[in-house]
Amino acid sequence: MAVPKKRSSILKKRIRKNIWKKGGYWAALKAFSLAKSLSTGNSKGFLYDK
């Protein structure tokens, strides 16, 4: 028989949500940095055809 789980606190929920949001922030920052290096021509770790 299914037993309902205990309710997690609002604080834990907020912490998990912030960690998840921060992951998106770092991904966007890396993408922006890569785009900047490609546009200036300073890219060393990314291969592409001009």
C-alpha positions in Angstrom: 0.0 0.0 0.0 1.3 3.5 -0.9 2.4 5.7 2.0 2.6 9.4 1.5 6.0 10.9 1.8 6.9 13.5 4.4 6.5 17.0 3.3 9.9 18.8 2.7 10.4 22.1 4.3 10.1 25.4 2.3 13.8 26.1 3.1 15.0 22.9 1.5 12.8 23.5 -1.5 14.2 27.0 -1.9 17.8 25.8 -1.6 17.2 23.2 -4.3 15.6 25.7 -6.6 18.4 28.2 -6.2 21.0 25.5 -7.0 19.0 24.5 -10.1 18.8 28.2 -11.2 22.5 28.7 -10.5 23.3 25.8 -12.9 21.5 27.7 -15.7 23.4 30.9 -14.8 26.8 29.2 -15.1 25.8 27.5 -18.4 24.7 30.9 -19.8 27.9 32.6 -18.6 30.1 29.9 -20.3 28.1 30.2 -23.5 28.5 34.0 -23.5 32.2 33.7 -22.8 32.7 31.3 -25.7 30.7 33.5 -28.0 32.8 36.5 -27.0 36.1 34.7 -27.6 34.8 33.5 -31.0 33.8 36.9 -32.1 37.2 38.4 -31.1 39.2 35.6 -32.5 40.9 34.7 -29.2 39.4 31.2 -29.1 41.9 28.4 -28.4 39.8 25.4 -27.3 37.1 25.5 -29.9 37.5 24.5 -33.6 35.4 26.1 -36.3 35.6 27.1 -40.0 35.9 30.8 -40.8 
